[in-house]
Amino acid sequence: MPKLGDISLDDAGKSLQGFQYTNISVEKLEASEYTIVQAVIDKSGSVLSYKDDLEKMIGTVVDACKKNQRADNLLMRTTAFSSIGFSGVSLEELHGFSTLDVIDPNKYVGTINPDGGTPLFQATAEAVGALIDFGQKLYKKRFLCNAILFIITDGEDNASNVTPEHVKKMIDKVKTEKIIESFRVILIGVNDTNCQAALNDFRSRATLDEYVSMGNVTPNKLAKLAQFVSQSVSSQSQALGSGGPSQPVSDFKF
């Protein structure tokens, strides 16, 4: 099974895109309700100059979530995406759906290896597909769950073989089948000055909940991004059981 540091997960499934994902065995879960968190990280060649800060940011998110009063009710999965050559897509699972206690935030160092292009649509579809499959496992065991997905990218799509409309259909499937209580999808643009129009178009066509633009990336902005993500996770987790999604984190300035 894929590992991040000492993480070894004991169950596997296939997303609707056909990619394998891993997860903690549902039989080992001890709480009655969970918020499922997915982070999808761009590892295309253009992130090379700040990849160390990007890895640190992911670890900071995990560390902040561990300090949350509902940390025992969070499950997290992290993937990274790029393209291979002219026709291949690299979707790498850094770790599957797992409880936070087994994730060492420091072990993200060295996990992002930038190269290739940006299959943004396909990486998003894979994450939603994995959520559908894993969510069904939890639903069958009568766990109450909601979910939040963060897609972090510095460029527009140039390598996918699926469309934003395909992503929309998958998001609609999550919502109509009601396997989870609520689902929020947040697209985050870093170094996105030249691709804001394209990312806004993706948000609109795929019906993502929110597009957050950071502009030119700096270590300080990435630290603030970690704060934004952890606050959004906390808000979504606190909304579990309310019958609806959390409200966006308001007045957050990068």
C-alpha positions as CSV (number, residue, x, y, z in Angstrom):
1,M,0.0,0.0,0.0
2,P,1.2,3.6,-0.5
3,K,2.9,5.1,2.5
4,L,3.7,8.6,3.9
5,G,6.3,7.9,6.5
6,D,5.0,5.2,8.7
7,I,1.4,5.2,7.4
8,S,0.3,1.8,6.1
9,L,-3.4,1.6,5.4
10,D,-5.2,-1.7,5.3
11,D,-8.0,-1.4,2.8
12,A,-8.2,-0.3,-0.9
13,G,-10.8,0.7,-3.4
14,K,-11.1,2.2,-6.8
15,S,-12.3,5.7,-7.6
16,L,-14.9,6.1,-10.4
17,Q,-11.9,7.3,-12.5
18,G,-10.3,3.8,-12.1
19,F,-7.5,4.9,-9.9
20,Q,-6.7,2.9,-6.8
21,Y,-7.0,4.6,-3.4
22,T,-6.3,3.4,0.1
23,N,-8.2,3.9,3.4
24,I,-8.3,2.9,7.0
25,S,-10.5,-0.1,7.5
26,V,-14.0,1.1,8.4
27,E,-14.1,-1.6,11.1
28,K,-11.3,0.3,12.9
29,L,-13.2,3.6,13.1
30,E,-14.3,4.4,16.7
31,A,-16.4,7.6,16.3
32,S,-19.9,7.7,15.0
33,E,-19.4,10.6,12.6
34,Y,-16.6,12.0,10.5
35,T,-15.7,14.9,8.3
36,I,-13.7,13.6,5.3
37,V,-10.9,16.0,4.2
38,Q,-9.1,15.7,0.8
39,A,-6.2,17.9,-0.3
40,V,-5.3,17.8,-4.0
41,I,-2.0,19.4,-4.7
42,D,-0.5,20.6,-8.0
43,K,2.9,19.1,-8.5
44,S,3.5,20.3,-12.1
45,G,6.9,21.8,-13.1
46,S,5.9,25.3,-12.3
47,V,5.6,24.8,-8.5
48,L,9.3,23.9,-8.3
49,S,10.4,27.3,-7.0
50,Y,8.2,27.0,-3.9
51,K,7.6,23.3,-3.5
52,D,9.4,23.3,0.0
53,D,6.9,25.9,1.3
54,L,4.0,24.0,-0.3
55,E,5.1,20.8,1.5
56,K,5.4,22.8,4.8
57,M,1.9,24.2,4.2
58,I,0.3,20.8,4.0
59,G,2.1,19.7,7.2
60,T,0.9,22.9,8.9
61,V,-2.7,22.1,7.9
62,V,-2.4,18.6,9.5
63,D,-0.8,20.0,12.6
64,A,-3.6,22.6,13.0
65,C,-6.3,20.0,12.4
66,K,-4.7,17.8,15.1
67,K,-5.3,20.6,17.6
68,N,-8.9,21.0,16.7
69,Q,-11.4,19.9,19.3
70,R,-13.0,17.6,16.8
71,A,-9.7,16.1,15.6
72,D,-10.9,12.6,16.4
73,N,-13.7,13.1,13.9
74,L,-11.5,13.9,10.9
75,L,-10.3,11.6,8.2
76,M,-7.8,12.9,5.6
77,R,-6.4,11.9,2.2
78,T,-3.8,13.8,0.2
79,T,-2.9,13.5,-3.5
80,A,-0.6,15.3,-5.9
81,F,-1.0,15.6,-9.6
82,S,0.9,16.4,-12.8
83,S,1.2,15.0,-16.3
84,I,3.6,12.5,-17.9
85,G,4.8,13.3,-21.4
86,F,2.0,14.3,-23.8
87,S,-0.7,11.8,-22.9
88,G,-0.2,10.4,-19.4
89,V,-1.5,11.7,-16.1
90,S,0.3,11.2,-12.8
91,L,-2.1,11.1,-9.8
92,E,-0.1,10.2,-6.8
93,E,-1.7,9.3,-3.4
94,L,0.6,10.7,-0.7
95,H,-1.6,8.9,1.8
96,G,-5.1,7.5,1.8
97,F,-8.1,8.2,4.0
98,S,-6.7,8.0,7.5
99,T,-7.2,9.3,11.0
100,L,-4.9,12.2,11.9
101,D,-3.1,10.5,14.7
102,V,-1.1,8.4,12.3
103,I,0.0,11.3,10.1
104,D,3.3,13.0,10.9
105,P,3.1,16.5,9.5
106,N,6.9,16.5,9.1
107,K,6.8,13.6,6.7
108,Y,5.3,15.7,3.9
109,V,8.8,17.0,3.3
110,G,10.2,15.6,0.0
111,T,6.8,14.3,-1.2
112,I,6.2,16.9,-3.9
113,N,8.4,16.2,-7.0
114,P,7.4,18.8,-9.6
115,D,7.4,17.9,-13.3
116,G,5.0,18.0,-16.3
117,G,1.8,19.7,-16.9
118,T,-1.6,20.3,-15.1
119,P,-4.4,17.7,-15.4
120,L,-6.5,19.8,-13.0
121,F,-9.9,18.5,-14.1
122,Q,-8.9,14.9,-13.9
123,A,-7.3,15.2,-10.5
124,T,-10.5,16.8,-9.2
125,A,-12.6,14.1,-10.7
126,E,-10.4,11.4,-9.2
127,A,-10.8,12.9,-5.7
128,V,-14.5,13.2,-6.0
129,G,-14.7,9.6,-7.3
130,A,-12.6,8.3,-4.4
131,L,-14.9,10.2,-2.0
132,I,-18.0,8.5,-3.6
133,D,-16.5,5.0,-3.2
134,F,-15.2,5.5,0.3
135,G,-18.4,7.4,1.3
136,Q,-20.5,4.4,0.3
137,K,-18.4,2.2,2.5
138,L,-19.1,4.5,5.5
139,Y,-22.7,5.0,4.6
140,K,-23.3,1.2,4.6
141,K,-21.9,1.1,8.1
142,R,-24.2,3.9,9.2
143,F,-21.5,6.5,9.8
144,L,-22.7,10.1,9.6
145,C,-20.3,12.0,7.4
146,N,-19.7,15.2,5.5
147,A,-16.7,16.2,3.4
148,I,-14.6,19.1,2.1
149,L,-12.2,19.0,-0.8
150,F,-9.4,21.5,-1.5
151,I,-7.7,21.7,-4.9
152,I,-4.5,23.8,-4.9
153,T,-3.1,24.8,-8.3
154,D,-1.0,27.4,-9.9
155,G,-2.2,26.9,-13.5
156,E,-5.1,26.1,-15.8
157,D,-5.8,22.6,-17.0
158,N,-3.7,21.5,-20.0
159,A,-3.5,17.7,-19.7
160,S,-6.9,16.2,-18.7
161,N,-9.0,13.8,-20.7
162,V,-12.2,14.8,-18.8
163,T,-14.1,18.1,-18.9
164,P,-15.4,20.4,-16.1
165,E,-18.9,19.1,-17.0
166,H,-17.8,15.6,-16.1
167,V,-16.6,16.9,-12.7
168,K,-20.0,18.5,-12.2
169,K,-21.8,15.2,-12.9
170,M,-19.7,13.5,-10.2
171,I,-20.3,16.3,-7.7
172,D,-24.0,16.1,-8.5
173,K,-23.8,12.3,-7.8
174,V,-22.4,12.9,-4.4
175,K,-25.2,15.3,-3.5
176,T,-28.1,13.4,-5.1
177,E,-27.2,10.0,-3.7
178,K,-26.9,11.5,-0.2
179,I,-24.2,9.2,0.9
180,I,-22.8,12.1,2.9
181,E,-24.6,15.0,4.6
182,S,-22.9,17.8,2.8
183,F,-20.0,18.4,0.5
184,R,-17.9,21.6,-0.1
185,V,-15.3,21.9,-2.9
186,I,-12.8,24.8,-2.7
187,L,-10.5,25.7,-5.6
188,I,-7.4,27.6,-4.5
189,G,-5.2,29.4,-7.0
190,V,-1.5,30.2,-6.1
191,N,0.6,32.3,-8.4
192,D,-2.6,32.5,-10.4
193,T,-2.4,36.1,-11.7
194,N,-2.4,34.9,-15.4
195,C,-5.0,32.1,-15.0
196,Q,-7.7,33.6,-12.9
197,A,-10.2,33.7,-15.7
198,A,-9.6,30.0,-16.6
199,L,-9.9,28.9,-12.9
200,N,-13.1,31.0,-12.5
201,D,-14.4,29.3,-15.6
202,F,-13.6,25.8,-14.1
203,R,-15.3,26.8,-10.9
204,S,-18.4,27.9,-12.7
205,R,-18.7,25.0,-15.2
206,A,-17.9,22.3,-12.6
207,T,-20.2,24.0,-9.9
208,L,-17.4,24.2,-7.3
209,D,-18.4,26.0,-4.2
210,E,-15.6,28.6,-4.1
211,Y,-12.6,29.9,-5.9
212,V,-10.0,31.5,-3.6
213,S,-7.2,33.5,-5.4
214,M,-3.9,34.0,-3.5
215,G,-2.1,35.9,-6.3
216,N,1.7,35.8,-6.2
217,V,2.9,33.2,-3.8
218,T,5.1,33.9,-0.8
219,P,6.0,31.9,2.3
220,N,3.8,34.2,4.4
221,K,0.8,33.7,2.1
222,L,1.2,29.9,2.2
223,A,1.2,30.1,6.0
224,K,-2.0,32.0,5.8
225,L,-3.4,29.4,3.3
226,A,-2.8,26.7,5.9
227,Q,-4.8,28.8,8.4
228,F,-7.6,29.2,5.8
229,V,-7.7,25.5,5.1
230,S,-7.7,24.5,8.8
231,Q,-10.4,27.0,9.6
232,S,-12.6,25.8,6.7
233,V,-12.1,22.2,7.9
234,S,-13.1,23.2,11.4
235,S,-16.2,25.0,10.1
236,Q,-17.3,22.0,8.0
237,S,-16.7,19.6,10.9
238,Q,-18.8,21.7,13.3
239,A,-21.6,21.8,10.7
240,L,-21.9,18.0,10.7
241,G,-25.3,17.0,12.0
242,S,-26.9,20.3,11.0
243,G,-28.2,18.9,7.7
244,G,-26.3,21.4,5.6
245,P,-22.8,22.6,4.7
246,S,-20.7,25.1,6.6
247,Q,-20.5,28.7,5.7
248,P,-17.4,30.0,3.9
249,V,-14.7,31.4,6.1
250,S,-15.5,35.1,5.9
251,D,-13.2,38.1,5.5
252,F,-10.0,36.1,5.1
253,K,-7.3,38.2,3.6
254,F,-4.2,36.8,1.9
